Amino acid sequence: MSFYTSLSGLKGAQTDMSVISNNIANAGSIGFKRSTAQFGDIFAASPSQSTKMIAGQGAQLNGITQQFTQGSYETSDKTLDMAIVGEGLFVVKGAPPTNAVTYSRNGAFSPLEDGRVVDSTGATMQLLPVDADGNVTNRTLAGAQDFILPKHAAGNADAALVNVSIGTDGLVTATFADGSAQKLGKVAMATFPAMDGLRPVGDSHWQSTGDSGQPVIDAPGSGAMGAVRSGALERSNVDITEELVLLIAAQRNFQANAKAIEGASSLTQTIIGMR
């Protein structure tokens, strides 16, 4: 029994090292959120047995959860690079035919030839429609629209786009050569009742699940949503020093369990060799 108890600890330590190694490997990834492995003990006894006479049966992995704490910021020369200061995730939509909606903290956006503003995965950033005063008129996923930069002013093909600005409230304003301006919408953001329930899909993107609950859609600065900082990117929330200390502890745990298995094996061989 001690062999299998130590084996469960060995597997747990190996999983812990894998999680920590993934954190360290993504220390430079934009918008990455570190993960932690949660473990629990295994204990089994029949109702008629006294628990004072029974030892535990090892450890098991309860789950790997991501920590959505704030990362540090680095400045950028691009207006379309955005960082979220506070809670919330960017809303992006994939290409047809699936049009899959995902949520991200990676604010490295770039324009394409057709004017669509996309992230590193090619998903298009979503904007909430606004009225002439810049107030949001629809706060649903169905009402969100693709972020598309106009090539010229409405009704004046000679007035080319010269500038795009993004306020802390997420309001995107396009300015044209004739001096006119157009409010394109506000950056769509989402929060969830249970952020830990989101399913990671890579590139600092997540999908909603039954565990996370339905997304709450709103503009930056509204409700629980944080503000948007244009010209900046959020780095990962990985602390290399902390991760290295945790890695050393996981290695020691692995070595201790391996030593326990070695001891159990030696004891078994001694018993078998008795005459």
C-alpha positions as CSV (number, residue, x, y, z in Angstrom):
1,M,0.0,0.0,0.0
2,S,2.9,2.4,0.8
3,F,4.1,1.9,-2.8
4,Y,0.9,3.2,-4.3
5,T,0.6,6.0,-1.7
6,S,4.0,7.3,-2.7
7,L,3.3,6.8,-6.3
8,S,0.3,9.2,-6.1
9,G,2.6,11.7,-4.5
10,L,5.1,11.2,-7.2
11,K,2.5,11.8,-9.9
12,G,1.3,14.9,-8.0
13,A,4.8,16.4,-7.7
14,Q,5.3,15.7,-11.4
15,T,2.1,17.6,-12.3
16,D,3.1,20.4,-10.0
17,M,6.5,20.7,-11.8
18,S,4.7,20.7,-15.2
19,V,2.4,23.6,-14.1
20,I,5.3,25.6,-12.7
21,S,7.4,25.0,-15.8
22,N,4.6,26.2,-18.0
23,N,4.4,29.4,-15.9
24,I,8.1,30.0,-16.3
25,A,8.0,29.3,-20.0
26,N,5.3,31.9,-20.5
27,A,6.8,34.6,-18.3
28,G,7.2,36.8,-21.4
29,S,3.8,36.0,-23.0
30,I,1.5,39.0,-23.3
31,G,-1.6,38.7,-21.1
32,F,-0.6,35.2,-19.7
33,K,-2.1,34.2,-16.4
34,R,-0.2,31.8,-14.1
35,S,-1.7,28.6,-13.0
36,T,-1.5,26.6,-9.8
37,A,-2.2,23.0,-9.1
38,Q,-4.5,22.2,-6.3
39,F,-4.2,18.8,-4.5
40,G,-6.3,16.9,-1.9
41,D,-5.7,13.8,0.2
42,I,-7.3,10.4,-0.5
43,F,-8.9,8.7,2.5
44,A,-11.3,5.8,2.5
45,A,-12.8,3.8,5.3
46,S,-16.0,1.7,5.9
47,P,-18.6,3.0,8.3
48,S,-17.7,0.3,10.8
49,Q,-14.0,1.1,10.9
50,S,-12.3,3.5,13.3
51,T,-10.6,6.2,11.4
52,K,-7.9,6.4,14.2
53,M,-6.6,3.1,12.9
54,I,-6.4,3.9,9.2
55,A,-3.8,5.8,7.3
56,G,-4.4,8.0,4.2
57,Q,-4.0,6.6,0.7
58,G,-2.1,9.3,-1.0
59,A,-2.9,12.5,-2.9
60,Q,-5.0,13.4,-5.9
61,L,-5.2,16.4,-8.3
62,N,-8.3,18.4,-7.6
63,G,-7.7,20.8,-10.4
64,I,-5.4,23.3,-12.1
65,T,-6.7,26.9,-11.7
66,Q,-5.5,30.1,-13.3
67,Q,-4.9,33.2,-11.3
68,F,-6.4,36.3,-12.9
69,T,-4.4,38.8,-11.0
70,Q,-3.1,42.0,-12.6
71,G,0.2,41.8,-14.6
72,S,2.7,44.6,-15.0
73,Y,2.5,47.0,-18.0
74,E,4.9,48.0,-20.7
75,T,4.5,51.0,-22.9
76,S,4.0,50.7,-26.7
77,D,4.2,53.0,-29.7
78,K,1.0,51.6,-31.2
79,T,-2.4,53.1,-30.5
80,L,-4.1,49.8,-31.1
81,D,-2.0,48.1,-28.4
82,M,-4.3,48.1,-25.3
83,A,-4.0,47.0,-21.7
84,I,-6.9,46.5,-19.2
85,V,-6.4,48.2,-15.9
86,G,-8.6,46.2,-13.6
87,E,-11.1,43.5,-14.2
88,G,-12.4,42.3,-17.5
89,L,-11.5,40.6,-20.8
90,F,-11.5,41.7,-24.4
91,V,-14.1,40.2,-26.6
92,V,-12.9,38.8,-29.9
93,K,-14.7,36.9,-32.7
94,G,-13.0,34.2,-34.9
95,A,-13.3,33.9,-38.7
96,P,-16.4,32.3,-40.4
97,P,-18.0,29.8,-40.5
98,T,-17.7,29.2,-36.7
99,N,-17.4,32.8,-35.6
100,A,-16.3,31.5,-32.3
101,V,-16.3,34.1,-29.5
102,T,-13.3,34.0,-27.1
103,Y,-12.1,36.3,-24.4
104,S,-8.6,37.6,-24.0
105,R,-6.2,39.8,-22.0
106,N,-3.8,39.9,-24.9
107,G,-4.2,43.5,-26.2
108,A,-1.8,43.4,-29.1
109,F,-4.1,44.3,-31.9
110,S,-3.2,45.2,-35.5
111,P,-5.2,46.4,-38.6
112,L,-5.6,44.3,-41.7
113,E,-5.9,45.5,-45.3
114,D,-9.7,45.4,-45.2
115,G,-9.6,47.6,-42.0
116,R,-10.5,44.8,-39.5
117,V,-8.6,45.1,-36.2
118,V,-7.4,41.7,-35.2
119,D,-5.3,40.1,-32.4
120,S,-2.4,37.6,-32.8
121,T,-4.8,34.7,-33.6
122,G,-6.6,36.6,-36.3
123,A,-9.8,37.1,-34.3
124,T,-11.5,40.4,-34.8
125,M,-11.9,42.8,-31.8
126,Q,-15.5,43.6,-30.9
127,L,-17.0,47.1,-30.3
128,L,-20.3,48.0,-28.6
129,P,-22.4,50.5,-30.7
130,V,-22.7,54.0,-29.4
131,D,-24.9,57.0,-30.1
132,A,-23.8,60.5,-31.1
133,D,-22.9,61.3,-27.5
134,G,-20.8,58.2,-27.1
135,N,-23.2,56.3,-24.9
136,V,-23.5,52.5,-25.4
137,T,-26.8,51.5,-27.0
138,N,-26.5,47.7,-26.9
139,R,-24.7,45.7,-24.2
140,T,-25.1,42.2,-25.6
141,L,-22.9,39.8,-27.6
142,A,-25.4,39.8,-30.4
143,G,-25.3,43.6,-30.6
144,A,-21.5,43.8,-30.7
145,Q,-19.8,44.7,-34.0
146,D,-16.4,44.1,-35.6
147,F,-13.8,46.8,-35.1
148,I,-13.3,48.1,-38.7
149,L,-11.2,51.2,-39.4
150,P,-12.9,53.3,-42.1
151,K,-10.6,54.3,-45.0
152,H,-12.3,57.7,-45.4
153,A,-14.9,59.9,-43.9
154,A,-18.6,59.1,-44.5
155,G,-19.8,61.0,-47.6
156,N,-16.3,62.3,-48.5
157,A,-14.0,59.8,-50.2
158,D,-11.2,62.4,-50.4
159,A,-11.0,62.7,-46.6
160,A,-8.7,59.9,-45.7
161,L,-8.3,58.5,-42.2
162,V,-5.5,60.2,-40.4
163,N,-5.8,59.2,-36.7
164,V,-7.5,56.8,-34.3
165,S,-7.8,57.5,-30.6
166,I,-9.0,55.2,-27.8
167,G,-10.1,56.7,-24.5
168,T,-9.8,55.1,-21.0
169,D,-13.6,54.5,-21.3
170,G,-13.0,52.5,-24.5
171,L,-14.5,55.0,-26.9
172,V,-12.8,54.7,-30.3
173,T,-12.8,57.9,-32.3
174,A,-11.6,58.2,-35.9
175,T,-10.3,61.5,-37.3
176,F,-10.1,62.3,-41.0
177,A,-8.2,64.7,-43.2
178,D,-11.1,67.2,-43.5
179,G,-11.1,67.6,-39.7
180,S,-14.3,65.5,-39.1
181,A,-14.5,62.8,-36.5
182,Q,-16.5,59.6,-36.2
183,K,-17.3,57.6,-33.0
184,L,-16.8,54.0,-34.1
185,G,-18.0,52.4,-30.8
186,K,-16.7,51.4,-27.4
187,V,-14.4,48.5,-26.7
188,A,-16.5,45.4,-25.7
189,M,-15.4,43.8,-22.5
190,A,-16.7,40.8,-20.5
191,T,-16.6,39.5,-16.9
192,F,-17.9,36.2,-15.6
193,P,-19.5,35.1,-12.3
194,A,-16.7,32.5,-11.9
195,M,-13.5,33.4,-13.8
196,D,-11.9,30.1,-12.6
197,G,-14.4,28.2,-14.7
198,L,-13.1,29.7,-18.0
199,R,-11.5,27.2,-20.4
200,P,-8.1,28.3,-21.7
201,V,-7.5,27.8,-25.4
202,G,-4.0,29.2,-25.7
203,D,-2.6,32.6,-26.7
204,S,-4.0,34.2,-23.5
205,H,-7.6,33.4,-24.8
206,W,-10.4,31.7,-22.9
207,Q,-13.8,30.3,-23.7
208,S,-16.9,30.4,-21.5
209,T,-18.2,27.2,-20.0
210,G,-21.1,26.1,-17.8
211,D,-18.8,26.5,-14.8
212,S,-17.9,30.1,-15.6
213,G,-21.4,31.2,-16.2
214,Q,-22.7,33.6,-18.9
215,P,-20.6,36.7,-19.7
216,V,-21.6,40.1,-18.5
217,I,-20.9,42.5,-21.5
218,D,-20.2,46.2,-21.0
219,A,-17.8,49.0,-21.8
220,P,-14.6,49.8,-19.9
221,G,-15.1,51.7,-16.7
222,S,-18.7,50.5,-16.3
223,G,-19.7,48.3,-13.4
224,A,-16.9,45.8,-12.6
225,M,-15.0,46.5,-15.9
226,G,-11.6,48.1,-15.7
227,A,-10.3,50.9,-17.8
228,V,-8.5,50.6,-21.1
229,R,-5.0,52.0,-21.5
230,S,-4.1,52.6,-25.1
231,G,-0.4,52.4,-26.1
232,A,0.4,49.8,-23.5
233,L,0.5,46.0,-23.1
234,E,-0.1,43.8,-20.0
235,R,2.7,41.4,-19.4
236,S,2.2,38.0,-17.7
237,N,1.6,37.9,-13.9
238,V,4.4,35.4,-13.4
239,D,6.9,36.2,-10.7
240,I,10.1,34.2,-11.8
241,T,11.5,34.3,-8.3
242,E,8.4,32.8,-6.7
243,E,8.1,30.2,-9.5
244,L,11.7,29.1,-9.0
245,V,11.1,28.6,-5.2
246,L,8.0,26.6,-5.9
247,L,9.9,24.5,-8.5
248,I,12.6,23.7,-5.9
249,A,9.9,22.6,-3.4
250,A,8.2,20.4,-6.1
251,Q,11.5,18.8,-6.9
252,R,12.1,18.1,-3.2
253,N,8.6,16.6,-3.0
254,F,9.3,14.4,-6.0
255,Q,12.6,13.2,-4.6
256,A,11.1,12.4,-1.2
257,N,8.3,10.3,-2.8
258,A,10.8,8.5,-5.0
259,K,12.8,7.7,-1.9
260,A,9.7,6.4,-0.2
261,I,9.0,4.1,-3.2
262,E,12.6,2.9,-3.1
263,G,12.2,2.1,0.6
264,A,9.0,0.2,0.0
265,S,10.6,-1.8,-2.8
266,S,13.6,-2.6,-0.6
267,L,11.3,-3.8,2.2
268,T,9.3,-6.0,-0.2
269,Q,12.5,-7.6,-1.6
270,T,13.7,-8.3,2.0
271,I,10.4,-10.0,2.9
272,I,10.4,-12.1,-0.3
273,G,14.0,-13.1,0.3
274,M,13.3,-14.4,3.9
275,R,13.7,-18.1,4.3
